[in-house]
Amino acid sequence: MRIGIDARYLSHGIMGGINSYLRNLLPALFEVAKDHQIFLYADTKQPFELMELPGNVVLRLVNYRTGLSSLYYDFNLKKTMAEDKLDIVHFPSNYGFGPRGVQSLITLHDEINITPLWKILSGHPKNVRTVVMMTYLHWVSSWAIRKTDLVVTISEYARKQILKWSSLSENKVIAIHHGRPANVLQATEGRELARIRSEYGITKDFALADALKNPAVLIRAWKILPEEIRREKEIIFFSRRENVKPEIHEAVQAGYAKFILRPEREDLNALYSMATIFVFPSWIEGFGIPLLEAMLCGTPIIASDRGAIPEVLGNAGLVIDAEDHMMLAKYLETLFTDHEERERLISIGYARVQDFSWKESASKLMEIYRELAISKR
């Protein structure tokens, strides 16, 4: 087969999300598709991130001039693709339009882009640029999934939500889980852990939490913990963005929390590895990669029962309602004081995370490519 993949997220300097998906998926796909020809399509905005591509992989670069180039290639990348006489084209970033007569599939990572526009735009304040971008993504994603031959998503939860908010038939949407992240390893080297503690001023045992994932419920729970725990422990919040809830800054000022902005991957691995607990009370997750990160680093987990979290977590953590600060406080006290319970969850987590393999994800994707190619004949 001749397989085309829109890989522009690997030439835009954007970390996390779809970039991480491609960085992990593509090397596994190269291996399982070594008897097939793969064409990657990217642009020249930034240097392409994957080095030393195998012999069955060809990189095609299109010229990036201005911010409008991305918009142009959303609809015209298919012209470059058509030159390679593809059998299959895959758009891994929620939308895309392939050449006429070529079978296509789209990875729609969650339902956000295709929910009603009023629902997308409601909620937190937005500026004009954000409103325009959300409107465009809603329109182009909704249009693209109607035209494509198949939609792949990342969890059964996301699949059900996509079916709920679209007119797609059940057999047109397939769930394939993420694999475990290759760049996450438990940090055990004493000098490295000491460096992290010194650099970030960490002197106590701590609960680690993403500052963007419903931090207010953790802060409410913290305030009702026994005084001894509040005195001897602390919260470490991390975030990829500066704009976090005011409650976090108040917690930092009150002295029971610290806030780390954009920690390097190695530093975040160390923080996971040192944390007594990872708290993930997210309101909604299409998958929940941080759960796998915590399991890989041997960190016991308390998480919400929302979205795909129960599907990914299994029995490898303690589960709460996303707004139940009373139960969260109870579980925090348990894991801060009960060594055997922590060890039990760590052991289950190590076993659970082995179920998530990028090679298996790539193999399932290859089966879909084959089925689509056969259906064309």
LUMNU-146603 format. One line per 8 residues: number of its first residue (from 0); their letters; for each residue x, y, z of N, C-alpha, C. Coordinates in steps of 0.05 Angstrom, whole numbers, plus 5000, padded with zeros to 4 digits. Example, Ala and Ser with C-alpha at 12.3 -4.5 7.8 and 13.67 -1.06 7.14 Angstrom:
# residues 2
0	as	5264/4886/5156/5246/4910/5156/5264/4934/5156; 5257/4955/5142/5273/4979/5143/5258/5001/5157
***
This chain:
# residues 377
0	mrigidar	5017/4976/5000/5000/5000/5000/5017/5025/5000; 5006/5046/4990/5019/5073/4991/5001/5089/5010; 5012/5096/5033/4997/5109/5055/5007/5137/5058; 4988/5156/5058/4995/5184/5063/4985/5193/5090; 5002/5209/5104/4994/5219/5131/5000/5248/5133; 4981/5264/5140/4985/5293/5146/5000/5296/5172; 5025/5303/5171/5042/5305/5195/5050/5333/5201; 5034/5353/5194/5041/5381/5198/5045/5388/5227
8	ylshgimg	5032/5374/5245/5036/5379/5274/5065/5374/5283; 5080/5360/5267/5108/5355/5273/5127/5376/5260; 5116/5396/5248/5132/5417/5237/5122/5445/5245; 5107/5446/5268/5096/5471/5277/5106/5479/5305; 5123/5463/5317/5134/5470/5343/5113/5470/5365; 5092/5455/5362/5070/5454/5382/5074/5428/5398; 5076/5431/5425/5080/5407/5442/5054/5397/5453; 5054/5372/5461/5030/5360/5473/5009/5353/5453
16	ginsylrn	4987/5341/5462/4964/5336/5445/4970/5319/5421; 4963/5330/5397/4967/5316/5372/4996/5312/5365; 5013/5331/5373/5041/5328/5369/5051/5303/5383; 5044/5299/5408/5052/5276/5423/5041/5250/5411; 5016/5251/5402/5003/5228/5389/5020/5219/5365; 5028/5238/5348/5043/5231/5324/5072/5222/5331; 5084/5235/5350/5112/5228/5357/5113/5199/5368; 5092/5190/5381/5091/5163/5391/5081/5143/5371
24	llpalfev	5060/5151/5356/5047/5132/5338/5065/5126/5313; 5076/5147/5301/5090/5143/5275/5113/5123/5277; 5131/5125/5296/5153/5104/5297/5142/5076/5298; 5121/5072/5314/5109/5045/5316/5096/5037/5289; 5084/5056/5276/5072/5051/5250/5093/5045/5228; 5115/5059/5229/5137/5053/5210/5146/5024/5212; 5146/5014/5237/5155/4987/5241/5135/4966/5231; 5110/4970/5238/5090/4950/5230/5083/4952/5200
32	akdhqifl	5089/4975/5188/5083/4979/5160/5109/4979/5143; 5129/4964/5151/5155/4965/5138/5154/4953/5109; 5133/4938/5103/5130/4928/5076/5113/4946/5058; 5106/4970/5069/5089/4989/5054/5104/5016/5052; 5095/5032/5033/5107/5058/5029/5090/5079/5044; 5103/5095/5061/5090/5116/5076/5100/5143/5067; 5081/5161/5061/5088/5189/5054/5078/5207/5076; 5097/5223/5088/5090/5242/5108/5089/5270/5096
40	yadtkqpf	5068/5285/5102/5065/5312/5091/5067/5333/5113; 5087/5350/5111/5091/5371/5131/5098/5397/5116; 5101/5419/5131/5108/5444/5119/5134/5454/5131; 5143/5478/5122/5169/5488/5129/5168/5509/5152; 5146/5510/5167/5144/5529/5188/5166/5525/5209; 5171/5500/5217/5192/5493/5235/5206/5468/5224; 5230/5462/5234/5243/5437/5225/5226/5413/5233; 5225/5393/5215/5210/5369/5221/5222/5354/5244
48	elmelpgn	5206/5345/5263/5216/5335/5288/5226/5306/5288; 5217/5290/5270/5227/5262/5269/5251/5260/5252; 5273/5251/5263/5298/5248/5248/5302/5219/5240; 5320/5215/5220/5327/5188/5212/5303/5170/5205; 5288/5179/5186/5265/5164/5177/5274/5139/5163; 5260/5116/5166/5267/5091/5153/5264/5093/5123; 5274/5073/5109/5274/5073/5080/5247/5072/5067; 5227/5062/5081/5200/5060/5070/5183/5086/5075
56	vvlrlvny	5196/5106/5085/5182/5131/5092/5194/5154/5076; 5176/5170/5063/5184/5193/5047/5171/5218/5060; 5187/5239/5064/5177/5264/5075/5173/5284/5052; 5149/5294/5050/5143/5315/5030/5138/5341/5045; 5153/5362/5039/5150/5388/5052/5138/5408/5033; 5117/5422/5042/5105/5444/5027/5113/5470/5040; 5114/5491/5024/5125/5516/5033/5105/5531/5051; 5116/5540/5075/5100/5556/5094/5109/5585/5092
64	rtglssly	5090/5603/5086/5097/5631/5083/5087/5648/5106; 5061/5646/5112/5048/5662/5133/5029/5644/5148; 5015/5657/5168/4995/5642/5183/4973/5631/5166; 4968/5644/5143/4947/5634/5125/4955/5609/5110; 4981/5602/5111/4990/5578/5097/4976/5553/5108; 4973/5552/5135/4959/5529/5147/4931/5526/5137; 4917/5549/5135/4890/5549/5125/4889/5539/5096; 4908/5549/5080/4910/5541/5052/4913/5511/5049
72	ydfnlkkt	4932/5500/5064/4938/5471/5062/4917/5453/5074; 4900/5464/5092/4877/5448/5102/4861/5438/5078; 4859/5454/5057/4842/5447/5034/4858/5439/5009; 4884/5446/5009/4899/5441/4984/4923/5423/4987; 4927/5412/5011/4948/5392/5014/4942/5368/4997; 4916/5363/4991/4908/5341/4975/4921/5342/4947; 4927/5366/4937/4940/5368/4911/4968/5355/4911; 4983/5360/4932/5009/5347/4935/5006/5317/4939
80	maedkldi	4987/5310/4955/4982/5281/4960/4974/5266/4934; 4959/5279/4917/4950/5266/4892/4974/5258/4875; 4996/5272/4877/5019/5266/4860/5032/5239/4867; 5026/5229/4892/5039/5205/4901/5022/5180/4897; 4998/5183/4884/4981/5160/4877/4977/5142/4902; 4966/5154/4923/4961/5140/4948/4938/5120/4947; 4940/5100/4964/4917/5082/4968/4900/5091/4991; 4913/5102/5012/4901/5111/5036/4912/5137/5045
88	vhfpsnyg	4896/5155/5056/4906/5179/5068/4894/5182/5096; 4911/5189/5115/4903/5191/5143/4908/5219/5153; 4888/5231/5165/4890/5258/5177/4887/5255/5207; 4910/5257/5222/4909/5251/5251/4901/5274/5268; 4894/5297/5256/4890/5321/5273/4861/5332/5270; 4841/5314/5271/4813/5321/5274/4799/5328/5247; 4813/5335/5227/4800/5340/5201/4821/5339/5178; 4811/5337/5154/4828/5338/5131/4812/5328/5106
96	fgprgvqs	4822/5335/5083/4808/5328/5058/4828/5316/5038; 4825/5291/5032/4843/5277/5014/4837/5280/4985; 4854/5269/4968/4850/5271/4939/4826/5255/4931; 4813/5262/4909/4790/5248/4898/4798/5219/4892; 4780/5201/4900/4784/5173/4894/4802/5158/4913; 4813/5171/4933/4831/5159/4953/4816/5155/4979; 4816/5131/4990/4803/5125/5016/4816/5142/5038; 4800/5153/5056/4812/5170/5077/4800/5163/5104
104	litlhdei	4816/5168/5124/4806/5167/5152/4817/5190/5168; 4802/5197/5188/4809/5220/5205/4810/5210/5234; 4831/5218/5249/4831/5214/5278/4818/5238/5290; 4794/5235/5301/4779/5256/5316/4784/5249/5345; 4800/5265/5359/4809/5258/5385/4788/5259/5407; 4768/5276/5403/4745/5277/5421/4722/5291/5406; 4701/5296/5421/4677/5307/5408/4676/5337/5408; 4696/5350/5420/4694/5379/5425/4688/5395/5399
112	nitplwki	4703/5389/5378/4700/5405/5353/4673/5402/5340; 4659/5380/5345/4634/5375/5330/4609/5379/5347; 4612/5386/5372/4588/5393/5388/4576/5419/5378; 4551/5425/5384/4538/5449/5374/4555/5474/5381; 4556/5493/5362/4574/5516/5365/4568/5531/5390; 4542/5534/5397/4535/5549/5422/4548/5536/5446; 4549/5510/5446/4560/5495/5469/4590/5499/5470; 4603/5499/5446/4632/5503/5445/4640/5531/5456
120	lsghpknv	4624/5551/5448/4631/5579/5454/4622/5587/5482; 4605/5572/5495/4596/5579/5522/4618/5573/5542; 4615/5583/5566/4635/5577/5587/4654/5600/5591; 4680/5594/5594/4699/5614/5602/4702/5636/5581; 4710/5660/5589/4713/5683/5570/4732/5677/5547; 4725/5688/5524/4741/5683/5500/4745/5709/5485; 4768/5713/5472/4773/5736/5456/4764/5730/5427; 4766/5751/5410/4757/5748/5383/4772/5726/5368
128	rtvvmmty	4798/5725/5372/4814/5705/5358/4806/5677/5366; 4801/5672/5391/4792/5646/5401/4765/5638/5389; 4747/5657/5389/4720/5652/5378/4722/5644/5348; 4738/5659/5333/4741/5653/5305/4753/5626/5301; 4774/5619/5316/4787/5593/5314/4768/5570/5321; 4753/5573/5342/4735/5552/5350/4713/5548/5330; 4703/5570/5319/4682/5569/5298/4693/5554/5273; 4717/5561/5266/4729/5548/5242/4733/5518/5247
136	lhwvsswa	4744/5511/5270/4749/5483/5276/4723/5467/5277; 4702/5479/5288/4676/5466/5288/4666/5461/5260; 4668/5481/5244/4657/5479/5216/4673/5459/5200; 4700/5461/5201/4717/5444/5183/4717/5415/5193; 4716/5411/5220/4716/5383/5230/4689/5370/5224; 4667/5384/5227/4641/5373/5222/4638/5366/5192; 4648/5382/5175/4647/5377/5147/4665/5353/5139; 4689/5353/5150/4709/5332/5143/4699/5304/5151
144	irktdlvv	4688/5301/5175/4680/5274/5183/4657/5264/5167; 4641/5282/5155/4619/5272/5138/4630/5262/5111; 4653/5273/5103/4664/5266/5076/4683/5242/5078; 4695/5237/5101/4715/5216/5103/4702/5188/5103; 4719/5168/5099/4708/5141/5098/4706/5128/5126; 4724/5137/5144/4724/5126/5171/4735/5146/5191; 4724/5145/5215/4734/5162/5237/4746/5143/5258; 4771/5149/5266/4784/5135/5289/4785/5154/5312
152	tiseyark	4779/5144/5336/4782/5161/5360/4797/5145/5381; 4801/5157/5405/4821/5147/5423/4810/5132/5447; 4783/5130/5450/4771/5115/5472/4743/5108/5465; 4732/5089/5479/4703/5082/5475/4686/5105/5484; 4694/5119/5505/4679/5142/5513/4678/5163/5491; 4701/5170/5479/4701/5189/5458/4684/5180/5434; 4685/5154/5428/4669/5143/5406/4639/5148/5411; 4630/5142/5435/4602/5146/5442/4594/5176/5440
160	qilkwssl	4612/5193/5448/4606/5222/5447/4605/5232/5418; 4623/5222/5401/4623/5229/5373/4597/5220/5360; 4589/5196/5365/4564/5186/5354/4540/5202/5364; 4541/5211/5389/4520/5227/5400/4517/5254/5386; 4539/5266/5380/4538/5294/5369/4541/5295/5339; 4541/5272/5325/4543/5272/5296/4521/5254/5285; 4519/5254/5259/4500/5236/5246/4514/5211/5234; 4538/5205/5244/4553/5183/5234/4541/5156/5243
168	senkviai	4543/5136/5226/4534/5110/5234/4554/5096/5252; 4545/5077/5268/4561/5064/5288/4586/5051/5275; 4583/5040/5251/4606/5026/5239/4626/5045/5226; 4621/5071/5228/4639/5090/5216/4659/5102/5236; 4655/5095/5262/4672/5106/5283/4685/5083/5299; 4711/5082/5301/4726/5061/5314/4744/5072/5335; 4746/5060/5358/4763/5069/5380/4789/5052/5380; 4812/5067/5381/4838/5054/5385/4853/5070/5407
176	hhgrpanv	4859/5057/5429/4872/5070/5451/4900/5080/5444; 4909/5101/5458/4937/5109/5458/4954/5087/5469; 4979/5087/5463/4999/5071/5477/5010/5087/5500; 5028/5074/5515/5040/5088/5538/5063/5106/5526; 5066/5130/5538/5086/5149/5528/5115/5138/5530; 5130/5140/5509/5157/5129/5508/5177/5147/5524; 5170/5172/5527/5189/5190/5540/5184/5194/5570; 5168/5176/5582/5162/5177/5611/5175/5153/5624
184	lqategre	5193/5159/5642/5207/5138/5658/5208/5146/5687; 5206/5127/5704/5208/5133/5733/5236/5143/5739; 5238/5165/5754/5264/5176/5762/5272/5164/5789; 5296/5152/5789/5305/5139/5814/5332/5149/5823; 5346/5164/5806/5374/5172/5812/5373/5194/5833; 5387/5188/5855/5386/5206/5879/5394/5234/5874; 5416/5239/5859/5425/5266/5854/5405/5282/5837; 5392/5268/5818/5372/5282/5801/5348/5290/5818
192	larirsey	5338/5272/5835/5315/5278/5852/5322/5301/5872; 5347/5301/5882/5355/5322/5900/5356/5349/5885; 5365/5348/5860/5366/5373/5844/5338/5384/5841; 5318/5367/5835/5291/5376/5831/5280/5388/5857; 5285/5375/5879/5275/5386/5905/5288/5413/5910; 5314/5416/5905/5327/5441/5910/5317/5463/5891; 5315/5456/5865/5307/5476/5845/5280/5487/5850; 5261/5470/5859/5233/5479/5863/5226/5484/5892
200	gitkdfal	5246/5481/5910/5241/5487/5938/5222/5468/5951; 5224/5442/5944/5206/5422/5955/5219/5409/5980; 5206/5412/6002/5217/5402/6027/5198/5382/6041; 5174/5379/6030/5154/5361/6042/5144/5340/6023; 5132/5319/6033/5117/5301/6016/5094/5316/6003; 5086/5308/5979/5066/5324/5965/5047/5308/5947; 5024/5320/5942/5006/5311/5922/5011/5328/5897; 5013/5314/5874/5018/5327/5848/4992/5330/5833
208	adalknpa	4988/5353/5820/4963/5357/5805/4967/5376/5782; 4953/5371/5760/4953/5389/5737/4935/5413/5744; 4947/5437/5742/4932/5461/5750/4909/5468/5732; 4907/5455/5708/4885/5460/5690/4862/5441/5693; 4865/5421/5710/4845/5399/5712/4830/5401/5739; 4811/5419/5740/4793/5422/5763/4808/5424/5789; 4826/5444/5792/4842/5446/5816/4826/5454/5841; 4803/5468/5837/4788/5478/5859/4778/5456/5878
216	vlirawki	4771/5433/5867/4761/5411/5885/4784/5401/5903; 4808/5400/5892/4831/5392/5909/4836/5412/5931; 4834/5438/5925/4839/5459/5945/4817/5457/5967; 4792/5453/5959/4770/5450/5979/4775/5426/5996; 4784/5404/5984/4790/5379/6000/4813/5384/6019; 4833/5398/6010/4857/5403/6026/4850/5418/6052; 4831/5436/6050/4824/5453/6073/4810/5438/6095; 4800/5414/6089/4786/5398/6110/4803/5374/6119
224	lpeeirre	4827/5371/6110/4845/5350/6119/4853/5355/6148; 4860/5334/6163/4870/5338/6190/4894/5358/6190; 4895/5374/6211/4915/5395/6213/4944/5384/6210; 4949/5360/6221/4976/5348/6219/4985/5343/6190; 4966/5333/6174/4972/5328/6146/4977/5354/6131; 4960/5374/6136/4963/5400/6123/4990/5413/6131; 4999/5408/6155/5024/5420/6164/5048/5406/6151; 5046/5379/6147/5069/5364/6139/5070/5358/6109
232	keiiffsr	5048/5363/6095/5047/5357/6066/5041/5383/6051; 5043/5381/6024/5036/5404/6007/5026/5395/5980; 5016/5413/5964/5007/5408/5937/5027/5420/5918; 5035/5405/5897/5050/5416/5875/5032/5416/5850; 5026/5440/5841/5011/5443/5816/5031/5449/5793; 5026/5436/5770/5041/5443/5746/5022/5450/5724; 5032/5465/5704/5014/5473/5682/5031/5480/5657; 5019/5475/5634/5032/5484/5609/5024/5512/5602
240	renvkpei	5005/5524/5617/4995/5551/5611/4997/5568/5636; 5001/5594/5632/5002/5613/5655/4975/5619/5667; 4954/5619/5650/4927/5627/5659/4915/5604/5675; 4917/5605/5701/4905/5585/5719/4886/5598/5738; 4870/5582/5751/4850/5593/5769/4862/5609/5792; 4848/5630/5800/4858/5646/5823/4863/5630/5848; 4847/5609/5852/4850/5593/5876/4878/5581/5879; 4891/5576/5856/4918/5565/5858/4938/5585/5869
248	heavqagy	4936/5610/5859/4954/5631/5869/4948/5636/5899; 4923/5635/5907/4916/5638/5935/4928/5616/5952; 4927/5591/5942/4939/5569/5956/4969/5572/5959; 4982/5582/5938/5011/5587/5939/5017/5608/5959; 5002/5630/5959/5006/5652/5978/5001/5643/6007; 4982/5624/6010/4976/5614/6037/4997/5594/6047; 5015/5585/6029/5038/5569/6038/5035/5539/6036; 5011/5529/6027/5008/5500/6026/5009/5489/5997
256	akfilrpe	5017/5505/5978/5019/5496/5950/5042/5510/5936; 5053/5497/5915/5072/5509/5898/5061/5507/5869; 5070/5525/5852/5061/5525/5824/5085/5525/5806; 5087/5504/5788/5109/5502/5769/5099/5505/5741; 5109/5525/5727/5100/5530/5700/5118/5516/5680; 5106/5501/5662/5120/5487/5640/5145/5473/5649; 5143/5453/5666/5167/5438/5673/5176/5422/5649; 5203/5419/5647/5214/5402/5626/5205/5373/5631
264	redlnaly	5205/5357/5609/5196/5329/5611/5210/5314/5633; 5237/5317/5635/5252/5302/5655/5245/5311/5683; 5240/5337/5686/5231/5348/5712/5204/5337/5720; 5186/5336/5701/5159/5326/5706/5160/5296/5713; 5177/5281/5700/5180/5253/5707/5189/5250/5736; 5208/5267/5744/5218/5267/5772/5196/5275/5792; 5180/5294/5784/5158/5303/5802/5138/5280/5806; 5130/5267/5784/5112/5244/5786/5125/5223/5805
272	smatifvf	5151/5218/5800/5164/5196/5815/5167/5202/5845; 5169/5228/5852/5172/5235/5880/5145/5239/5894; 5124/5244/5879/5098/5250/5890/5087/5226/5906; 5074/5232/5929/5060/5211/5944/5035/5203/5930; 5022/5223/5917/4996/5218/5904/4995/5236/5879; 4982/5226/5858/4975/5242/5835/4945/5245/5835; 4936/5271/5835/4907/5277/5836/4898/5287/5809; 4878/5274/5798/4869/5281/5770/4838/5282/5770
280	pswiegfg	4826/5302/5782/4797/5304/5784/4785/5319/5760; 4794/5312/5736/4786/5326/5711/4756/5324/5706; 4745/5346/5694/4717/5346/5687/4711/5329/5663; 4730/5329/5644/4725/5313/5619/4752/5306/5607; 4754/5281/5598/4778/5271/5584/4770/5253/5562; 4781/5258/5538/4777/5239/5516/4793/5214/5520; 4815/5216/5535/4832/5193/5542/4844/5197/5570; 4865/5213/5573/4877/5217/5599/4905/5207/5601
288	iplleaml	4923/5217/5583/4951/5209/5583/4965/5213/5610; 4959/5234/5626/4972/5236/5652/4968/5212/5670; 4946/5197/5666/4942/5173/5682/4964/5152/5676; 4970/5149/5650/4991/5130/5643/5019/5140/5653; 5023/5167/5652/5048/5178/5662/5052/5172/5691; 5031/5175/5707/5033/5170/5735/5038/5140/5741; 5024/5122/5726/5028/5094/5730/5057/5086/5723; 5068/5097/5701/5095/5091/5694/5115/5100/5715
296	cgtpiias	5109/5121/5729/5127/5132/5749/5122/5121/5777; 5103/5103/5779/5098/5090/5805/5084/5109/5825; 5065/5124/5815/5051/5143/5832/5022/5134/5836; 5012/5131/5861/4984/5124/5866/4966/5147/5856; 4942/5140/5846/4925/5159/5832/4898/5161/5846; 4889/5186/5849/4861/5192/5855/4850/5207/5831; 4829/5198/5819/4819/5211/5795/4788/5212/5795; 4777/5228/5777/4748/5231/5775/4737/5208/5759
304	drgaipev	4710/5206/5759/4696/5185/5744/4685/5196/5718; 4697/5218/5708/4687/5231/5684/4701/5222/5658; 4687/5225/5636/4699/5219/5610/4710/5191/5608; 4734/5189/5595/4747/5163/5591/4764/5155/5614; 4764/5170/5636/4782/5164/5658/4778/5135/5669; 4753/5127/5675/4749/5100/5685/4758/5078/5666; 4754/5084/5640/4762/5065/5619/4793/5061/5619; 4808/5083/5623/4837/5081/5623/4848/5072/5649
312	lgnaglvi	4837/5082/5671/4847/5076/5698/4842/5047/5707; 4819/5036/5699/4812/5010/5709/4811/5010/5739; 4823/4991/5752/4823/4990/5782/4850/4999/5793; 4865/5015/5777/4891/5023/5785/4892/5049/5801; 4869/5058/5811/4868/5083/5826/4842/5085/5841; 4840/5105/5858/4816/5111/5873/4799/5132/5858; 4773/5128/5856/4756/5144/5839/4736/5159/5855; 4732/5185/5847/4713/5203/5860/4696/5216/5839
320	daedhmml	4673/5228/5848/4660/5247/5831/4677/5272/5829; 4677/5285/5806/4695/5307/5801/4691/5330/5820; 4668/5333/5833/4663/5355/5851/4661/5346/5881; 4667/5321/5886/4663/5311/5914/4689/5315/5930; 4691/5338/5942/4715/5345/5957/4717/5329/5983; 4694/5320/5994/4693/5305/6019/4707/5277/6014; 4699/5263/5993/4711/5237/5987/4740/5241/5979; 4746/5262/5965/4774/5267/5957/4791/5271/5982
328	akyletlf	4781/5286/6002/4796/5290/6027/4801/5263/6041; 4780/5246/6041/4783/5219/6053/4805/5203/6040; 4805/5203/6013/4825/5188/5998/4853/5199/6001; 4855/5226/6002/4881/5239/6007/4892/5230/6034; 4876/5230/6054/4885/5222/6081/4894/5193/6080; 4878/5176/6067/4885/5147/6065/4913/5144/6052; 4917/5156/6029/4942/5152/6015/4966/5165/6028; 4962/5187/6042/4984/5200/6056/4992/5183/6081
336	tdheerer	4974/5167/6091/4980/5153/6117/4982/5123/6114; 4972/5111/6092/4971/5082/6090/4991/5072/6069; 5015/5063/6078/5036/5055/6059/5027/5030/6043; 5013/5011/6056/5005/4987/6042/4985/4993/6019; 4967/5012/6023/4948/5019/6002/4963/5033/5979; 4982/5049/5985/4998/5062/5964/5012/5040/5947; 5025/5021/5961/5039/5000/5947/5021/4983/5930; 4997/4978/5940/4977/4962/5925/4970/4976/5899
344	lisigyar	4965/5002/5900/4957/5017/5876/4981/5019/5857; 5005/5023/5867/5028/5024/5850/5032/4999/5834; 5028/4976/5848/5031/4950/5835/5010/4946/5813; 4985/4953/5819/4964/4950/5799/4969/4969/5776; 4979/4993/5782/4984/5013/5761/5006/5003/5742; 5028/4991/5752/5049/4981/5735/5038/4960/5716; 5020/4942/5727/5009/4922/5709/4990/4934/5689; 4974/4953/5698/4954/4965/5681/4966/4979/5657
352	vqdfswke	4987/4994/5661/4999/5010/5640/5011/4993/5618; 5018/4968/5624/5028/4951/5603/5008/4944/5582; 4982/4948/5588/4961/4942/5569/4960/4963/5546; 4974/4985/5549/4973/5006/5529/4999/5006/5513; 4997/4998/5488/5021/4995/5471/5017/5009/5445; 5037/5026/5437/5036/5039/5411/5038/5020/5388; 5053/4998/5392/5055/4978/5371/5028/4965/5366; 5013/4960/5387/4987/4949/5384/4968/4969/5370
360	sasklmei	4970/4994/5379/4954/5015/5366/4960/5017/5336; 4986/5017/5329/4994/5019/5301/4985/4994/5285; 4986/4971/5298/4977/4946/5284/4947/4947/5278; 4931/4957/5297/4902/4960/5292/4897/4981/5270; 4913/5002/5270/4910/5022/5249/4917/5010/5221; 4937/4994/5220/4945/4981/5195/4922/4963/5185; 4908/4949/5203/4886/4932/5194/4864/4949/5182; 4859/4973/5193/4839/4991/5182/4848/5000/5154
368	yrelaisk	4874/5008/5151/4884/5016/5125/4878/4993/5104; 4884/4968/5112/4881/4946/5093/4851/4943/5086; 4834/4944/5105/4805/4941/5100/4795/4963/5082; 4804/4988/5086/4796/5010/5069/4806/5006/5041; 4831/4998/5039/4843/4994/5012/4828/4972/4997; 4821/4950/5011/4806/4929/4998/4778/4938/4990; 4765/4955/5006/4738/4964/5000/4737/4981/4975; 4760/4993/4968/4762/5011/4945/4762/4994/4919
376	r	4771/4970/4920/4775/4954/4896/4749/4943/4885
***
